[in-house]
Amino acid sequence: MPAEKTIEMAISQLNAAINGLESAVDARIERQRESHDAENEVRRVHADRARLAHELDQSQFRANRLEEVNREVSRRLVTAMETIRAVLDR
């Protein structure tokens, strides 16, 4: 084989190897970008979950407090009605 053909084949193989390497690097960069995007999404989901859990805790606290106040108001109303009945019965 003439030297010129051997050099052309080597250059062709080198170009093919470089193209393959560039493709592999591009694919790797894309996977890293997707991984980074996924990590950011997971962080956002965790932050949302923490915020929602906090809001739920606050809502539960308010609901419990309203229930206590409701019971107290109901108790006072019963006491007031009994007092009124007692006064009217005299």
Beta strands, then each sheet from edge to edge (+ up, - down):
end
